[in-house]
Amino acid sequence: MKSISHLLNLFLLIAFGFSSCEKADDEIIPGKKGVVADHTIASEIILRSIPDEYINEARNKLHIAYQHTSHGTHVSYGMFGLPDYKSGDETRFAITNNNPQFDKLDFRDNAMASYAEAGVDASDLSRNETAFIQASRNYLDDPDNSEINVVMWSWCNIAGHDVAANYIPGMQTLVNEYGESGSKIGFGEGQRGNSVTFIFMTGHANKGDNVGDGKPKNQADLIINYCNEYNFYCLDYYGIDTHDMDGNYWEDAGDDGNSSAGGDFYADWQSKHSIGDGYFESRSSPGGSVTYGAHNSQHITANRKAYAMWYILASIAGWE
């Protein structure tokens, strides 16, 4: 009887161990701090209100890996153009692209696609809904990328994707592994010293087709609600695409600030202002050629997404 009792206890311990491991896989480790950078944040007034010490801290301490295809250029082209906007911006918002330099933001554009598993397309979040998870791991586990402490992935078209089952759990898995106190953070074998902040992103708007199951607004609501509940950072593409400069919401808007009801509100606003006084020209690289963000006919979309990104970076660096 004693041997049977020992066997039963051993079985229960093993069963409990498996149960505990399974629970750990599903565990939600919240962020320490988070913010949804939406249309209320994506403005020059808000950007200029951030104290220099936090912009400087972000510029010198953060190392960003960003992966995207066409729509993702709204962030990078905006950030590359911002240093040429106003006097002092060339220093305050100095940035590099895959070429780290002293006193400039270390930004590594299209950094992670090549780290995908063989035969898997991880160009953005839309090509293969879960490819970003292993591509991020492979990238962050490479000693050449040990400095990276911020990671962001962009959607192409978010419509029709299973955000609740793939994107959100995938991001949470990466947070659990590489976030502060994550299982892969430390100095043991297979670990890295620098923890990583992961920035969530909503998808761009689709003109006249934003509302309904699996469509941009509904997907954005899922992501934003999760980030608000668990304190994660989020760059809200959808909110910026669908709100004009006065804060009016145009539910039918597309990714170019264009609405059947509200008109071409970003192009109209740009036409009433001038370069250096109201907006700046987006660029393909730091100091590179002037260009609009992909699928845009104006600079305002990329301007606003650059403002939102810098707000997030300043917050990561300790602001508010």
N, C-alpha and C positions, 0 to 999 in steps of 0.2 A: 504493500500500500504506500509505503514511504517513497519508493521509486516512482510510482505513478504520480504521487503528489509533486515530486521534483519535476517530472516531465511536464505536468500541467502548468506549474509555475514558469518553467522555461518557455513553454508555448505562449503563455500570456505575455511574458517579457518581449518575445520576438514580435508578437502581434502588436503590442504597444509601440515598439520601436518603429515598425512599418507605418503605423497610424500617425506617429509623431512626425516622421519624415514627410508623409503625404500632406499633413497639415502645414508644415514649413514651406512646401512648394507653393501653397496657395496663400501664404501669409501676405498681408498688406503692410509694408513698412512705410509709414507716411513720411512726407518731407518735413524738414524743420521749419520751412518757410516757403511760401509760394505766392504767385500773383498771376492773374490772367491779364495779359497786356492786350486790351481790346481797343475799340475806337476812342474810348474816353482817355486812354493813355497815349495813343499814337498821335501826338501833336507836338509841334515845336515848343509851345509854351510849357508843356510838361517836361520836355527834354531839358530846356534851359533852367528849369527849377531844381534840377538835380545838383547837389553840391559837388564842386570840383574834386573833392577828396575821393568820392566814390567812383566817379568817372576815371580818375587816375588809377585807383586801385584795380578797377576792372581792366583797364587798358594794360596794366603791367603784370597782373597776377592770373588772368584768365587765358586759357588756351582752348580754342573752340574747334571742334570737328563738326562739319555740317555736310549733309548729303541731300541731294535734290536733283530734279530735272528742271524742266522749263519754268514752271510757276515758282519754284524755289528761288529763282533769280531775283524776285522782288526784294528779298532780304539782302542778299549779297550785293546786288548792284546798288541798292540804296546805301548800304554801309560803305561801299567803295566810293560813292559820290559825295557823301556828307563832309569829308574833310575839306572840300573845295567850296563849301557854302559861304561861310562868313569868317571874318578875321578871327584868328585864334582856333578855328575848328581844325586847321591842318595839324595842330598839336593835340588838341583835346580829343579828337576822334581819329587820331592817326591809326592806320590799320595796314596789315600786310596780308598777302594771300599766298599761303604755302611757302613762306619765306620769312621766318621769325626774325624780328629785329628789336633792338633795345628801345623801350619806351613807345612801342606801337602794339596795338592789339594783335595777338597771334590768332589769325583766322585761317582755317584750312578748309577751303571750299572743295566740295565734291571729294571728300576724303576717304569715304568708306566703301564705295561700290566695289573696288578691286579686292576687298577682303571677304567678299561673299564666298560661299561654298562653290566648288566647281560646278559650272552649268546652271547656277542660280543667278537670277537678275535681281540685284539689290540697288538699282539706280535710284529708287525712291520708295515711298511706302505703298504705292499703288501697284507696282509691277508684280510683287509677290508679297502677300500681306504679312508673312512672318520672317522673311529673309533678313530683315533689319536686325533681328535678335542675334543670330550667329555672326553676321557681318560686324556688328558692334563688338561682340566678344573678341572676335579675331583681331580687330583693330586695336582694342584696348589692351589685349594681352601681348601685343607686339612691343618689345622694349623700346623701339624707335618712337613710340607714341606715349611714353610714360608721363610726359608733361600734361597731356590732355586732361582737362578737368570739367569741360562742358561738351555735351553732345546734343545735337538736334537733327531730326530727320523731317523732311517735307513731303507732303502729299503731292501727287499730280491731280487726279480727279478722285475725290473721296467718295463720290456717289457709288452706292452698291457694294461697298466693302463692309466686312463684318468687324466694325470698330470695337464692339463690346466683347467679342470672343477672341480677337487676335491682337489688335493694336494696344488696347488698354492693358490687358494681361501681359503682353510682351514688354511694354514699357515698365510695368511693375516688376517683372522678373529682372530686368536690367538694373532697376533701382535697388532691388534686394541684393543683387550681386556686387554692383559697383558704386552704389551710393554710400553716403556716410555710414560707417559700421557695417557695410555690405560684406558678404561672405568671401569676396575676392579682394578685399582691402586688407593690407597688412604687409608683412615682410617675409612670409613663408613661401615655400615653393608654389608656383602658380598664382601668386598674389601680386598686386601692384600697390605702391605706396600712396598714390594720389587718388582720392575718391572723386567721383564724377557727379555733376549735376545734369540731369536729363531734362530738356525742355520739350514739353508736349506742343503739338501744333494742330489747329483745326484746318479744314480744307477750304480751298477757294470757293467762291460763289459761282453758281451756274445760272445764267440769265433765264428768268422765267421758270426755273425748275429747282427751287431750293427747299421746298417744304414737302415732307412725307417720309415714310420709313426709308432709311438708307440714303436720304438726300442731305445736302450740305448743312442746312440748319439743324435738322434732327441729329446728325452726326456731331455737329459742333456742341449741341446741348449735352450729349453724352460725355464728351471729353472735358468740357468746361465744368460740368457738375462734379466729375471725378477729381479734377484738379482742385476745385474749391473745397471739396470734402477732405482731401488728404494732403493739402498743402503742397501742390506741385506748381511749377512754372508752366505757362502756356502762352504761346504767341497766337492770337486769335485772328487768323486770316479771314475767316468768314465775317466776323464783326467789322473788320476794317473795310472789307470789300462792299459791305451793304449799308454803310453809314456815310452820309456826306459830311462836309466840313463843319456844318452846323449841328451835327448829331442826329439828323433825321434818318430814320430807318426805312430802306427801300427793299422790301421782301423779294422783289423780282429782279434785283440787281445782279449783274454778272461780275466777272473778274477784272473789268476795265472801268469800274465806277460808272457803269451804264445801266440805265433803268428805263423801261417804257413809260413808267409813271413819273420818275424823277429826272429824266434826261441824262445827259452825259455829265454828271455832277462834278467829277474830278477834272475832266478836260475843261469844263466851263470855269471852274475855280482857277485853274492854272492860267487860263487866258486873261483873267482879270488881275494877275499878279506878274511879277517879273523874276528872272533868275537872280538870286541873291537877296530878294526881298519878297519872301513868301514861299519860295521853293528852291530846290537845287536840282542840278542835272545828275541823274544816275549814271554810273560808269561800269564798264565791263570788268574792270580791275582797278586797283588803287592807282590813280593818275592815268588811267586808260581812256579809251574812247567813250564818248557820250552815247548812251543807249537807253531805251526804255526797258523796264522789266518785261520778260516774255509775256505775250498776249496783251500788252498794254499799249496805249497810244498817248500816254501822258506820264509825267514823272511822279505824280502825287501818291499813287499806290505804293511805289517803292520807297518814297520819302517816309510815308507813315509807318511802313513795316520796319524801316531802319530805326525810327524813333522808338517803336515798341521794343525792338531787340535791345537797344542800348538801355532802355529802362529796366529790362529784365537783368541785363548784365550788371548794372549798378546795384540792383537789389541783391543779386548773388554776392556781390562784393561787400554788402553790409548796409546799404541804404535802407532806411525805415525798417 
